[in-house]
């Protein structure tokens, strides 16, 4: 299997957060907050760590076509412009994985957060210069999720 094909397969798995093959590579958290409050807290936690939210993607229409009962399901994309620009220029193969994202959805009166584990990228991109970046992304995404999990 070629290196590019392996990367495409893994990229597809990252885009399917419910896929069993990707389950070990996910970070997940449950917040005891209603969706609107959790969404506001998530955006605040991301911004507090110096990231810029680049897009809020609503996937409601596709979920409704599949009879999914919730309209509270979003993907929040975020990054640091200069960092993404630098990483993309040195490792363009990393572009499909950028910017970082966290999926948030309602489950009753709680919110669930799911993200691909940033350290999973180390196996795809074993460049030692990228390791500290992946480690920081892991630390930041974990801190963001912990902040929501611990919010009172």
N, C-alpha and C positions, 0 to 999 in steps of 0.2 A: 504494500500500500504506500503510495507516495506521501510525502510530507504534507503537501498541499491538501490532498484528499483527507488525511487525518484531521487537519485543521478545520476543514469544511464540516466534517462530521461532528467534531467537538463544538464548532460554532452553532450548528443546528441544535445540539443538545442544550446549549446555554439558552437558546431562544425558547425552549420548551421546558419551563420550570417544573412541570409535573412529570417529566420523563424519568422513569426509574433509573436509567443509566446515569443521569446527572444528579441524582438524589444525594450522593455523598459529597458533591461539590457545591452544595448550597449552604448559605447562611440563612437562618430563619429565626423570627421572633414573633411573639404574641404580645400585643399591647392592650391593656384594659381600658381602652378608650373607644368611643364611637368613631366611626370612620372620618367625619369632617374634622374632629379635633385631632385625631391621629395624623391626618394628612397635613394639617397646619403645623403640628409638632415635627413631623418628618422634614418638611421644607425648612423649618427653622433650624433643626439639628444639622442639616446638610450645609446651610449657609454659614452657620456658626463655625464650621471647620474650614472655611475659606473656599468652598466649592460654589460654583454657579449652577443653578438649575437651568438646563438647556432646553428641556421639553417635558411637558406633562402629557402623556399619551393616554387617551381614553380608549378602552377596548370594549366598551359596552355594546356597540352595535353587533360585533361579531359574537359576543357572548349571548346576546338576545336571540340571535339566529340559531344558537345551539341550546336554547331554552334554559340558560343559566339565569337564576332568579335575581342576581344582584346587579345594580347599576353602579355600585361603589367598588370599582376595580381600576386602578391606574398604574402606569409605569412611569416612574420619575427618573429622568436621565440627568446626570450632573457630572461636572468635571471642572478642572482648572485649565483655562484656555492655553496658557503658555506651556503647561506640562503636557497637555495632549498634543499640541503642535510639535514640541520637542520629541516626544516619544514616537509620534507618527513619522517624523522625518528620519529618525534613526532606525525604526523598525516598522515599516509600512504594513507589514503583515498583521500587526496588532490593531489596525484601524477598525476591523469589524467588531472588535470587543469594546470600543470606545464610543461614547463616554460611559462611565459606570452607570449602573441603574439599580433601582430597588422597586420591586413590585409591591403594591399595598392593596389589600382588599378587605372588605368587611366580612365578618363571620359573627352574626348575631350582634351583640353589643361590644365586640372586640374587633381589633384590626390585626391582620396577619401581614408580616413583612417577609419578603423573600428576595435574595440576591445571589447571583453566582459568586462563589468564593474567589476573590481576587488572586489568591495564591495558586489556584488551579492553572493560572496562566504560566506559572514557572515551568511546568512540564512541557508546555507548548513552545515557550520562548526561554530557553535555558541561559540566556545572556546574563552574566554576573552583574552587569551594569543595571539591569532591570529589576533585579531581586529587591533592592531597597525600596523601589517604587511599589512593587507588588505588596511588600510587607507593610508599607504605610497605608496603601489602599485597604488592606485587610484590617489594620488597626482602626482606620477611620470608619469603615462600613460597620465594623463591630461596635464601635463607640456610638454611632448613630442609632443602631438598633437597640443597644443597651439603654440609651437615653429614653427611647420610646417605651421600652419594657418597664423601666423604673419610674416613669412619669406618674405623678400623683394627681 
